[in-house]
Amino acid sequence: MIKARVTVTLKNGVLDPQGKAIEGALGGLGFAGIGNVRQGKVFDLQLEGADKAKAESDLKAMCEKLLANTVIENYTISLD
């Protein structure tokens, strides 16, 4: 069994209204000095088998087809 984590974030230059809302809310809660908040998403997956090269290839395909909108998002993959 291979454990994987896929992290998806917006590309630089893409507006992030949710990040701006979080930034404003943190300021409203009294947390000073917070800026440039960007939000993203994390997927934790378990893949059957032990072939890490195949797992990484499959995960890239999953990201390209479903998990990330590659026009506006970047993704990173880490395997355990």
RAPE-V330983 format. One record per backbone hydrogen bond with DSSP energy under -1.0 kcal/mol. NH is the residue of the N-H (numbers start at 1). CO is the residue of the C=O. Records with the same first field share a line. If there is no record, write none. Layout:
NH=CO + CO
This chain:
2=47
4=45
5=78
6=43
7=76
8=41
9=74
11=72
14=11
20=16
21=17
22=18
23=19
24=20
25=21
26=22
27=23
28=24
29=25
30=27
31=26
41=8
43=6
45=4
47=2
52=50
55=51
56=52
57=53
58=54
59=55
60=56
61=57
62=58
63=59
64=60
65=61
66=62
67=62
68=63
70=68
72=69
73=69
74=9
76=7
78=5
80=3
